């Protein structure tokens, strides 16, 4: 199970989280977000994939951020079309693309079919007033209806107390690739609680 720590903002905090060796670290490039990233990313282990999070940003500007910050993955958190995803993949074939879809109480997974061959992973977040970081879980039982083979990342209000529920999903046979944690592991927006992340990662390793 991969672990992505998203919404990183402060250099010292980034370095402390990096010492825990998560698989991905997310940096949000969205001015309306409380976790909007405008700082310097310190040098990280090559085993940690720097992930840029974007909301309806033009492909050319995403590519600028990829090159500026040496990103290895891109998370598209807006209403990006299949055509946008394919254009980005064509321009940057070595970049992992994660496409986000918000879920509340139900979801029509058939709308993902056109994206399945264009993305590396889907990410399922809770549909809310903010583009992520709402700190609320959706009804995970909805995932039982997921019928595609494309692996997905689970997000949306995941907390340190969710290990048992996550364990049940791993037993379900669903192609879950990883978890994306954010607001439930924060002291304030963009500042992660190191011990909380450490404890969660240790528990995750035991699944």
N, C-alpha and C positions, 0 to 999 in steps of 0.2 A: 504494500500500500504506500503510494507516494504521498508526501506531505508538502503542501504549498502554504507558505505564510504570506498573506497579502496585506497591502496597505502600509508598506514600510515607508518611513519618512525621515527619520533622524539617523545621522551617520553612526553615532556610537551604538545606538540600538540595533542598527543593521548589522554591525560587526558582532554584537553579542548574540543575535539570533543566528548569524552565519556560523558561529562556533558550534551550534547545535546540529549543523549539517542537514537542514531541510533540503528537499529535492528541488524546490522552486521557491523563489522570493518574488513577490509581486510589487510593482511600482505603478501607481495610478497616475496617468497623464490625462486628467480631466479637471479643469479649473473649478467646476462646481462641487467637487468632492472635498470633504474635510481632510482627506488624506492625499490631496494633490501633491505630486512629487516635483520639486524644483531644485533639489540639492545634488550633491555629488555622490555617486555610488562608489564606496570603497572597493578595493580589489577583493573579489570573492573566490572561493575554491571553484575550480572548473566543474566540480560535481554539482554545484548549485546553478540552476538555470534562472537567469534574470528574465523576468517576465514583465512586459509592458502591458498595462491595462488601458484600453482605449474605448471611447464612446462616440461612435459616428464620426470619427476623424478621417479626413481624406487619406487615401493610400499613400500619396507622396509624403504627407506629414508623418504618417506612421513609419515609413522607411527612414525618414530623417532621425526619428527617435531611436530606431533600431541601430542605426549607425553611430549616433551620438553616444549611446549608452552601452553598445555592444550587447544587445539583447539576444537571447536564444529562443525566446517564445513570446507570442503575442496573444493576448486575451481580448476578444472583441465583445464588448459588453453593451453594445447598442443595438440598433435595428439593421445591422449590416446585411446586405443581400448576398445571395450565393455568388453573384457576379463580382462583388467586392472581395469576397474571400478568395475566389479563384484568381483575381488580378494580383492580390497580395502574394499568394502562393507562387504565382508565375514569376513575380519580381524577386521574391526571396524564398526560393525552394527549400533552403536548409532551416528555415524558421518554423518551429512548431506553432500551429494555429489552434487556439482554443476558442470555440464559439459558445457564448453564454445564452441561456434561455431561462427566463423567469417562470417559476411555477408557484401557484397558490394552492387551491384545493383540488384542482384537476388540470390535465394537460393533454393536448392532442399530439402525440409523438410522431404522427405521420408527417407533420410539417418539417421534421428534421431530415426526411429522406433525401431531399435535394442537396443537403449540406454534407451528407455522410461521406462522400468520396473526396470532399474538398478540405475537410478539417482533420486534424489529428485526434482531437478530443472535443467532446461537448462538456460544458459545465452547467450544472443545474443549480440555480440560486433561487432564493425566495423572491417572488414578485412583490415589490413594495414601492413606496414613493421615491426612495433613493435608488440609484443605480448600483446596488450592492451595499454591504456594510450596514444593513438594517438591523442585524442582530436577532432575526426571527427565523424559525425553521418553517419549512412547508411540510405538508403531510408526506412523509417518506414512503408511505404505502403506495403512492401514485407510481413510484418507480417500477412496481411489479408489471406495469403495462409497457415498459420500454422493450421494444422488439428488435432494435438494431444491434449490429455487432460493434459499432464504433464505441470505444471505451469512453467512460464519462468520469468527470470529477464532481464530487458532491460538495456543495457549499450552502451557505445560508444559516447563520445562527448556530453553527456547531460550537459546542462548549466542552469543557473537560469532563462533563458528566455523561457524554454521549457514547462512550466507548462500547457499552453493551449493545446499544442500538446499531452502532456501526458494525459490530461483530455479526449481528443477524443479517445485515445486508451482504456481508462478505460470504455468508453461507448460502445465499440465495441463488448463486450462479449468474447474477447480473455482472456485466463487464465493468465493474467499478475500478477505476485506475488510481484514484487518489482523493484526498480531502483538501479543501481550501478553508483555512481558518483565518479569522480576522477580528471582528469587534469583541467577541467574547473572551479574547485573550489580551485585551488592552487596558492600560492604565488611563489613557486618554486617546482620542483618535490619532492613529499613526504611531503610537508609542506602545510597544508590545511588552507584556509581562513575561520576563525571561523564564522564571521558574514554572509558570503555568504552561508555557509552550514546551519546556523540557519534560515536564511530567507527562503531558499528553503524548509527546513523541515516544517516550519510553513505553507507555501503555500500548501505543499503536504498534510498536515493534513486536509486542507479544501476541498480536492477533494471528 
